[in-house]
Amino acid sequence: MPLIREPNIRDQDVFYAELINSQRDMSEEQADMAIAKLALILANHIGDRAVLSEAIALARDNTLAAPQGDTA
């Protein structure tokens, strides 16, 4: 199963709002921890090591290519 790179989340704006709201009333450290835990929970759900390796590389490359301070 290859990594899906096209938008694949129904109601993307609702999902994003839910993700942001899940961090409400958390310290920055707690919010970072919650996102890390979410990543591990979803990685476990996916389970396919090739897909996970591709996703890790994509996230890293995208992060390194983004201007400083750009979180998108």
C-alpha positions in Angstrom: 0.0 0.0 0.0 1.7 3.2 -1.1 1.5 6.4 0.9 -1.6 8.5 -0.1 -0.4 12.0 -1.0 -3.6 13.5 -2.2 -6.1 15.1 0.3 -7.9 12.1 1.8 -9.7 13.6 4.9 -13.4 14.3 4.7 -14.3 17.6 6.3 -10.7 18.7 6.5 -11.5 22.0 8.2 -13.5 20.2 10.9 -10.6 17.8 11.5 -8.1 20.6 11.7 -10.4 22.5 14.2 -10.7 19.3 16.3 -7.0 18.8 16.3 -6.3 22.4 17.4 -9.1 22.3 20.0 -7.7 19.1 21.4 -4.7 21.1 22.6 -6.8 23.8 24.3 -5.8 24.4 27.9 -2.5 22.5 27.4 1.0 23.9 27.9 3.2 23.9 24.8 5.0 20.8 26.2 1.7 19.0 26.7 0.5 19.9 23.2 3.8 18.6 21.7 3.4 15.4 23.7 -0.2 15.0 22.6 0.8 15.4 18.9 3.7 12.9 19.4 1.3 10.4 21.0 -1.2 10.9 18.2 1.5 10.2 15.6 2.5 7.0 17.4 -1.2 5.9 17.7 -1.8 6.5 14.0 1.6 4.8 13.0 0.5 1.8 15.0 -2.8 1.8 13.2 -1.1 2.0 9.8 1.4 -0.6 10.7 3.0 -0.8 7.2 6.7 -0.1 7.7 7.3 1.0 4.1 4.4 3.5 4.3 5.7 4.8 7.6 9.2 5.2 6.3 7.9 7.1 3.3 5.8 9.3 5.5 8.8 10.0 7.9 11.0 11.0 4.9 8.2 13.2 3.4 7.6 15.0 6.7 11.3 15.5 7.3 12.0 16.8 3.7 9.0 19.1 3.8 10.0 20.5 7.2 13.6 21.1 6.1 12.4 22.8 2.9 10.0 25.1 4.7 11.2 28.6 5.6 12.0 29.0 9.3 8.8 29.6 11.3 6.6 28.1 8.6 4.6 25.3 10.3 2.7 24.2 7.1 
